């Protein structure tokens, strides 16, 4: 039996792709007789693991939820390793890309989702970037095996750190939650009234950070509205709850006001999975204009709701969607506008995208992901 520790410090009661990924990994491994599982998580969220605690050990640890917080880094390097070492694990798995303590004595697996903080895409302070770089370097050096969630992220990582070519690496695509079964007509009608949604709308789902490219999306939508004069609105499902994302929302509103289209975009803040499914299922089109991603989970969520997908022409999106999406140049509003028009009006193309989207989903199941992680755990345990 392999004594396996999984770092679940990021798990909280608000859903996100990373939280869902970590919880699914833990729930599946806890039920696998090959492993004795240790869950390292915050005491206040212990109840989130109740379903598996009869089969796993819960180890309470400190974590500050603020992104790239200095107290986390100091705690990891000065104290966390002692807690981990006391458990006498065979393997410690850090599934969120950094945060491995340097003095750790056990074999370590690191999952890299992306290396976004190394790029100037989002608003990070000097201190946040410094913490990330230090933590990432330590984590990469201490890792016995590195997992990336896409071939793109693996290539990106090796481009930045060519010396990693000699280290064991695997690509394991994320699983995702199929949302189709969650959507109910009554829930959508409530949301429609709450947000004054039109019959026809295009939907975006994600954060409001710089790399999500929502300003170019707004420019493209304005261009399309002026050319076509159609009734579709753009629904942005995003929190805009950080200072830098709040600025993005203000810039979006300013563009709309300048062009007399202030009522054409609907802002929907945080939604749970049921609400997300309802809003995606009724959309005419899902659009994702990011300029950098490590994967692209919302693309799969939209496809599971039978919505045509229109997204940036990025290598990682082609890796995820294949022929199940229409692609555009995210730096050219005219390209985005043209893609919107084609996806809304070419009915044969819409049918093809929906069908191919369904076919892609089987490649990204939780079961497939867990099976590949089990293989990695077994491999690392033997080296």
ABEGO torsion letter per residue (X at the ends): XBBBBBBAAABBABBBAAAAAAAAAAAAAAABAABBBBBBBBAAAAAAAAAAAAABBBBBBBBBABBGBAAAAAAAAAAAAAAAAAAGBABBBBAAGBGBBAABABBBBBBBABAAAABAABBBBAAAAAAAAAAAAAAAAABABBBBABAAAAAAAAAABAAAAABBBBBBBBBBBBAAAABBAAAAAAAAAAAGBBABBBBBBEBABAAAGAAAAAAAAAAAAAAAGBABBBBBBBAGABAAAAAAAAAAAAAAAAAGAAAABBBBBBBBAAAAAAAAAABABBBBABABBABGAAAAAAAAAGBBBBBBBBAAAAAAAEAABBBBBAABAAAAAAAAAAAAABAAAAAAAAAAAAAAAAAABAAAAAAAAAAAAAAAAAX
